[in-house]
Amino acid sequence: MTPDWARSVWGTVRSRTGRLLQRIRHARHPLVGLTKWVVIVGEGTAGFILLFAVANLVLSLSTFRGEDPLKRTAHELGVLWFSTPDGQPTSERAFEVIHGQTLGDDPDTAEIRAHFEAAARGGTFLLDQIMVDRMEAVNGRVDAAVLPPGVYVGAHALGPDKPPLVWVTKWLAHYVLFPRHAYILVVPETGPAWAFSASQEGKFPGETDSPNRLTARITPYTDAAYDFPSSGEALHEMTIVSDDPVVVAGALARLTRARDELEALDQPYGLLAPNSNTVVGCILEEAGLISAEVRRSTLLALRAPGIGAACPGEDETP
């Protein structure tokens, strides 16, 4: 039987809720005419943007979080906090705070590689600006001495690298703008790591007469590469798709052919498709490194818009 105090509280809540709803039903907007509708449209637009941001924040904090989502989020927040503008090295304290507990304050190349060999067994791991700075400091470059040989897919948020915008946009891009940009990283047995990046031609260095053309670049994985971890793109979610020595050895030749075929198409870049993610997804499917079902999966397409769309040069998705 419901106690008297509970009935009293419930009655009060119902009464006050009813009065509030009545006021809302009979409320009159303080403005009139065109001004009223401008304000209403503005309020509706702001509400939609806020709803979109909240939805993306929830997705960002709940998707692909691994076995320990709280630790993952703490790691992300730390990296974003310590990430530095383009051209500035990260501090010694940054590495100690973010990676010191697992790697110590001054790991060598063998310890860094062992760390990523263990991380890669789970399929997906984080590669951040702070760690890449340390790789370059102890090894001179990113290669098989610090990262296990393989073909990887990297995914990261997009944002500017220069102050003052970077201090705001790197947080918004990582958590509020849920979609990610994908690229392919090849770490051969010998020599430097290479990045295959696709985007609008106008986003790459150099003059162009077709800034909106869909194009690709294959470059050493250094700070001059389009997809190298930077302040605006401080955290990269890396997925190893193959560690087969035969696949790794032939990856650069295969990517070079894909780049040349893309150039021959002279196809415009699409905001949703075909775009950089479409190119990456099609290359991986053609190489047999991901299945058609995976490339077309709803969640993957949401995370990396365009990845499940028709491949460049095709009229429709097969």
C-alpha positions as CSV (number, residue, x, y, z in Angstrom):
1,M,0.0,0.0,0.0
2,T,1.4,3.4,-1.0
3,P,2.3,5.6,2.1
4,D,0.6,8.9,2.6
5,W,3.8,10.9,2.1
6,A,4.4,9.2,-1.3
7,R,0.8,10.0,-2.5
8,S,1.3,13.6,-1.3
9,V,4.6,14.0,-3.2
10,W,3.2,12.4,-6.4
11,G,0.1,14.6,-6.1
12,T,2.2,17.7,-5.8
13,V,4.4,16.7,-8.8
14,R,1.3,16.0,-11.0
15,S,-0.3,19.3,-10.0
16,R,2.8,21.4,-10.7
17,T,3.4,19.6,-14.0
18,G,-0.2,20.2,-15.1
19,R,0.1,23.9,-14.3
20,L,3.4,24.1,-16.3
21,L,1.9,22.4,-19.3
22,Q,-1.1,24.8,-19.1
23,R,1.2,27.8,-19.2
24,I,3.1,26.4,-22.1
25,R,-0.1,25.7,-24.1
26,H,-1.5,29.2,-23.5
27,A,1.8,31.1,-23.6
28,R,2.1,33.9,-26.1
29,H,5.4,34.6,-27.9
30,P,6.7,38.0,-26.7
31,L,7.6,38.9,-30.3
32,V,5.3,39.4,-33.3
33,G,5.5,39.4,-37.0
34,L,8.7,38.5,-39.0
35,T,10.9,39.0,-35.9
36,K,9.0,36.2,-34.1
37,W,9.5,33.7,-36.9
38,V,13.2,34.6,-37.3
39,V,13.7,33.9,-33.6
40,I,11.7,30.7,-33.8
41,V,13.7,29.5,-36.8
42,G,16.9,30.4,-35.0
43,E,15.9,28.6,-31.8
44,G,14.9,25.5,-33.9
45,T,18.2,25.5,-35.7
46,A,20.2,25.9,-32.5
47,G,18.2,23.1,-30.9
48,F,18.9,20.8,-33.9
49,I,22.6,21.6,-33.8
50,L,22.7,20.9,-30.0
51,L,20.8,17.6,-30.5
52,F,23.3,16.6,-33.3
53,A,26.2,17.5,-31.0
54,V,24.8,15.5,-28.1
55,A,24.1,12.5,-30.3
56,N,27.6,12.5,-31.7
57,L,29.1,12.9,-28.2
58,V,27.2,9.9,-27.0
59,L,28.3,7.9,-30.1
60,S,32.0,9.0,-29.6
61,L,32.0,7.9,-26.0
62,S,30.2,4.6,-26.6
63,T,31.6,3.2,-29.9
64,F,34.8,1.2,-30.4
65,R,35.9,1.9,-26.8
66,G,37.7,-1.4,-26.1
67,E,37.5,-3.4,-22.9
68,D,38.3,-0.5,-20.6
69,P,36.3,2.6,-21.9
70,L,37.1,4.8,-18.9
71,K,40.9,4.2,-19.3
72,R,40.5,4.9,-23.0
73,T,38.7,8.1,-22.4
74,A,41.3,9.3,-19.8
75,H,44.0,8.5,-22.4
76,E,42.2,10.6,-25.1
77,L,41.7,13.5,-22.8
78,G,45.3,13.5,-21.7
79,V,46.6,13.4,-25.3
80,L,44.3,16.2,-26.4
81,W,45.4,18.3,-23.4
82,F,49.1,17.8,-24.0
83,S,49.0,17.9,-27.9
84,T,51.0,20.9,-29.3
85,P,50.6,23.1,-32.3
86,D,52.2,22.0,-35.6
87,G,56.0,22.3,-35.4
88,Q,56.3,22.3,-31.6
89,P,57.5,19.1,-29.8
90,T,55.5,17.7,-27.0
91,S,56.9,18.0,-23.5
92,E,58.8,15.3,-21.6
93,R,56.0,15.5,-18.9
94,A,53.4,14.6,-21.6
95,F,55.0,11.2,-22.3
96,E,55.4,10.5,-18.6
97,V,51.8,11.3,-17.8
98,I,50.3,9.5,-20.8
99,H,52.6,6.5,-21.4
100,G,54.9,6.4,-18.4
101,Q,52.9,3.9,-16.4
102,T,53.1,1.2,-19.2
103,L,56.5,2.1,-20.8
104,G,58.5,4.0,-18.2
105,D,59.9,7.5,-18.7
106,D,62.5,6.7,-21.4
107,P,61.7,3.5,-23.4
108,D,64.0,2.4,-26.2
109,T,62.9,1.2,-29.7
110,A,62.6,-2.4,-28.6
111,E,60.3,-1.5,-25.7
112,I,58.1,0.7,-27.9
113,R,57.7,-2.0,-30.5
114,A,56.9,-4.7,-27.9
115,H,54.2,-2.3,-26.6
116,F,52.6,-2.1,-30.0
117,E,53.0,-5.8,-30.7
118,A,50.9,-6.4,-27.6
119,A,48.4,-3.7,-28.5
120,A,48.0,-4.9,-32.1
121,R,46.9,-8.3,-31.0
122,G,43.6,-6.8,-30.1
123,G,43.2,-5.6,-33.7
124,T,42.7,-1.9,-32.9
125,F,44.8,0.5,-30.8
126,L,45.6,4.2,-30.4
127,L,48.6,5.9,-32.0
128,D,48.9,9.5,-30.7
129,Q,50.9,12.6,-31.3
130,I,52.9,12.2,-28.1
131,M,53.9,8.6,-28.9
132,V,54.9,9.4,-32.4
133,D,57.1,12.3,-31.2
134,R,58.8,9.8,-28.9
135,M,59.2,7.3,-31.8
136,E,61.0,10.0,-33.8
137,A,63.1,11.1,-30.9
138,V,64.5,7.6,-30.1
139,N,64.5,6.1,-33.7
140,G,64.6,9.0,-36.0
141,R,61.5,7.9,-37.9
142,V,58.5,5.6,-37.8
143,D,59.4,2.2,-39.1
144,A,59.5,-1.5,-38.2
145,A,61.9,-0.8,-35.3
146,V,59.0,0.8,-33.3
147,L,55.9,-0.5,-35.0
148,P,55.3,-4.1,-36.1
149,P,55.4,-4.6,-39.9
150,G,51.9,-4.7,-41.4
151,V,49.2,-2.9,-43.3
152,Y,47.1,-0.6,-41.0
153,V,44.1,1.5,-41.5
154,G,44.2,4.8,-39.5
155,A,41.1,6.8,-38.6
156,H,41.2,10.3,-37.1
157,A,39.2,13.5,-36.7
158,L,40.0,16.4,-39.0
159,G,40.8,19.8,-37.7
160,P,43.2,22.8,-38.1
161,D,46.6,22.7,-36.5
162,K,47.2,26.4,-35.9
163,P,46.2,28.5,-32.8
164,P,43.8,29.8,-31.8
165,L,41.2,27.6,-33.6
166,V,43.1,24.3,-32.8
167,W,42.6,24.7,-29.0
168,V,38.8,24.5,-29.5
169,T,38.4,22.5,-32.7
170,K,40.6,19.5,-31.6
171,W,38.1,18.8,-28.8
172,L,35.0,19.4,-30.9
173,A,36.4,17.3,-33.8
174,H,37.3,14.4,-31.6
175,Y,34.1,14.1,-29.6
176,V,31.3,16.1,-31.2
177,L,32.0,15.5,-34.8
178,F,31.7,11.7,-34.8
179,P,32.8,10.8,-38.4
180,R,36.4,10.0,-39.1
181,H,38.8,10.3,-42.0
182,A,40.6,7.1,-42.9
183,Y,44.0,6.4,-44.5
184,I,46.3,3.4,-45.1
185,L,49.6,3.0,-43.3
186,V,52.2,0.5,-44.6
187,V,55.1,-0.5,-42.3
188,P,57.5,-2.7,-44.3
189,E,60.1,-5.0,-42.9
190,T,62.8,-2.5,-43.9
191,G,62.7,1.2,-44.7
192,P,60.3,3.9,-43.5
193,A,56.6,3.6,-43.0
194,W,54.4,5.0,-45.8
195,A,51.0,6.6,-45.7
196,F,48.4,6.4,-48.5
197,S,46.1,9.4,-48.2
198,A,43.2,10.4,-50.4
199,S,41.3,13.7,-50.4
200,Q,40.6,16.8,-52.5
201,E,43.6,17.7,-54.6
202,G,43.4,21.3,-53.2
203,K,44.2,20.0,-49.7
204,F,47.6,18.6,-50.8
205,P,50.7,20.8,-51.2
206,G,51.3,22.3,-54.6
207,E,49.4,24.2,-57.3
208,T,46.4,22.6,-59.0
209,D,43.8,23.5,-61.6
210,S,41.3,21.0,-60.1
211,P,41.1,21.6,-56.3
212,N,38.0,19.5,-56.0
213,R,39.3,16.5,-57.8
214,L,39.5,13.2,-55.8
215,T,43.1,12.3,-55.6
216,A,45.7,10.4,-53.5
217,R,49.2,10.7,-52.3
218,I,51.8,8.1,-51.1
219,T,54.4,9.7,-48.8
220,P,56.8,8.7,-46.0
221,Y,55.0,8.8,-42.7
222,T,56.6,12.0,-41.4
223,D,55.3,15.3,-40.2
224,A,55.0,16.4,-43.8
225,A,52.5,13.6,-44.5
226,Y,48.8,14.6,-44.8
227,D,47.7,12.0,-42.2
228,F,50.6,12.3,-39.7
229,P,49.4,12.8,-36.1
230,S,49.3,16.5,-35.3
231,S,47.7,18.8,-32.8
232,G,44.4,19.0,-34.7
233,E,44.4,15.2,-35.4
234,A,46.2,14.1,-32.2
235,L,44.6,10.7,-31.8
236,H,44.6,8.0,-34.5
237,E,42.6,4.8,-34.1
238,M,44.8,2.2,-35.9
239,T,43.5,-1.2,-37.1
240,I,45.9,-3.8,-38.4
241,V,44.4,-5.5,-41.5
242,S,47.3,-7.7,-42.4
243,D,50.7,-8.7,-41.1
244,D,51.3,-11.3,-43.9
245,P,54.8,-10.6,-45.1
246,V,53.7,-11.2,-48.7
247,V,50.9,-8.7,-48.4
248,V,53.1,-6.2,-46.7
249,A,55.9,-6.5,-49.3
250,G,53.4,-5.9,-52.2
251,A,51.3,-3.2,-50.5
252,L,53.2,-0.2,-51.9
253,A,53.0,-1.5,-55.5
254,R,49.3,-2.2,-55.1
255,L,48.6,1.3,-53.6
256,T,50.7,2.9,-56.3
257,R,48.4,1.3,-58.9
258,A,45.3,2.4,-57.0
259,R,46.6,6.0,-56.9
260,D,47.4,6.0,-60.7
261,E,43.9,4.5,-61.5
262,L,42.3,7.1,-59.4
263,E,44.2,9.9,-61.2
264,A,43.1,8.5,-64.5
265,L,39.4,8.8,-63.5
266,D,39.6,12.5,-62.9
267,Q,36.6,12.2,-60.6
268,P,35.2,15.0,-58.4
269,Y,35.5,14.6,-54.7
270,G,32.1,14.1,-52.9
271,L,31.5,15.3,-49.4
272,L,29.7,12.0,-48.5
273,A,30.9,9.9,-51.5
274,P,33.0,9.1,-53.3
275,N,35.6,10.6,-50.9
276,S,38.8,9.6,-49.1
277,N,37.1,6.9,-47.1
278,T,35.4,5.4,-50.2
279,V,38.9,5.1,-51.8
280,V,40.4,3.4,-48.7
281,G,37.4,1.0,-48.4
282,C,37.5,0.0,-52.0
283,I,41.2,-0.7,-52.0
284,L,41.0,-2.9,-48.9
285,E,38.1,-4.8,-50.3
286,E,39.8,-5.3,-53.7
287,A,42.9,-6.6,-51.9
288,G,40.8,-9.1,-49.9
289,L,41.8,-7.4,-46.6
290,I,38.1,-6.6,-45.7
291,S,34.9,-8.2,-46.9
292,A,32.2,-6.5,-48.9
293,E,29.9,-6.9,-45.9
294,V,32.3,-5.1,-43.6
295,R,32.8,-2.3,-46.0
296,R,29.1,-1.8,-46.3
297,S,28.3,-2.1,-42.6
298,T,26.1,0.6,-41.3
299,L,28.2,1.5,-38.2
300,L,31.4,1.6,-40.2
301,A,29.7,3.8,-42.9
302,L,28.5,6.1,-40.1
303,R,32.0,6.3,-38.5
304,A,33.7,6.8,-41.8
305,P,31.1,8.3,-44.2
306,G,31.5,7.1,-47.8
307,I,33.4,3.9,-47.0
308,G,30.5,1.7,-48.1
309,A,29.6,3.8,-51.2
310,A,30.2,2.9,-54.8
311,C,33.8,2.7,-55.7
312,P,35.3,5.5,-57.9
313,G,34.5,4.8,-61.5
314,E,31.4,2.7,-60.7
315,D,27.8,3.9,-61.3
316,E,26.4,2.1,-58.3
317,T,27.4,0.0,-55.3
318,P,27.8,-3.6,-56.5
